Amino acid sequence: MDRIETKLNALEDIKLRALYIEKRFMSNDPEETMLVEGELTALQDRFCDEYRDFITPPMARAVKKDFNTFLALIEWAFDYYKKAGD
């Protein structure tokens, strides 16, 4: 597997995990919500670390503040690597 394909697979994994976490946030269980918050933070950190070659510090802060921004940047990174692989 080449570098681009590895990056695309990792982005797909991050996106699917983020969407699964989003669903779990709908729980009425406070313990579940706390657990999910930790998982989301770890996922956001992973994304910012693995894609630090183009995620600027302001973007990293935006990822942590807004879930929709997080998803949008995942898509942006996916498109970037997809084009790089063409």
C-alpha positions in Angstrom: 0.0 0.0 0.0 1.5 3.4 -0.9 1.6 6.5 1.2 -1.4 8.2 -0.4 -3.6 5.1 0.0 -2.5 4.8 3.6 -3.5 8.4 4.2 -6.9 7.9 2.5 -7.6 4.8 4.6 -6.7 6.6 7.8 -8.9 9.5 6.9 -11.8 7.2 6.2 -11.3 5.5 9.6 -11.2 8.9 11.3 -14.4 10.0 9.6 -16.3 6.8 10.4 -15.2 7.0 14.0 -16.3 10.6 14.2 -19.7 9.9 12.8 -20.1 6.9 15.3 -19.1 9.2 18.1 -21.6 11.8 17.0 -24.4 9.2 17.3 -23.2 8.2 20.7 -23.4 11.9 21.9 -27.2 11.6 21.6 -27.2 9.3 24.6 -29.0 10.5 27.8 -26.4 8.7 29.9 -23.9 11.2 31.4 -21.2 8.6 31.8 -21.5 7.7 28.1 -21.3 11.4 27.2 -18.1 11.8 29.2 -16.6 8.7 27.6 -17.5 9.9 24.2 -16.0 13.4 24.8 -12.7 11.7 25.6 -12.9 9.6 22.5 -13.6 12.6 20.3 -10.7 14.6 21.8 -8.4 11.6 21.1 -9.7 11.4 17.5 -9.2 15.1 16.9 -5.7 14.9 18.3 -4.9 11.9 16.0 -6.2 13.8 13.0 -4.2 17.0 13.8 -1.1 14.9 14.5 -1.3 12.7 11.4 -2.1 15.6 9.1 0.1 18.3 10.7 1.7 18.9 7.3 -1.2 21.1 6.3 -3.3 21.5 9.5 -2.3 24.9 10.9 -2.6 25.8 14.6 -5.8 27.9 13.9 -7.3 24.9 12.1 -6.4 22.6 14.9 -8.2 24.9 17.4 -11.2 25.1 15.1 -11.3 21.2 14.9 -11.6 21.1 18.7 -14.3 23.8 18.9 -16.7 22.7 16.2 -17.6 19.1 15.1 -18.8 20.3 11.7 -15.5 22.0 11.1 -13.8 18.8 12.1 -15.8 16.8 9.5 -15.2 19.5 6.8 -11.4 19.4 7.4 -11.5 15.6 7.2 -13.2 15.9 3.8 -10.8 18.6 2.7 -7.8 16.4 3.6 -9.4 13.4 1.8 -9.9 15.4 -1.3 -6.3 16.7 -1.1 -4.9 13.2 -0.9 -7.3 11.8 -3.5 -6.1 14.4 -6.0 -2.5 13.8 -5.1 -3.0 10.1 -5.9 -4.5 10.8 -9.3 
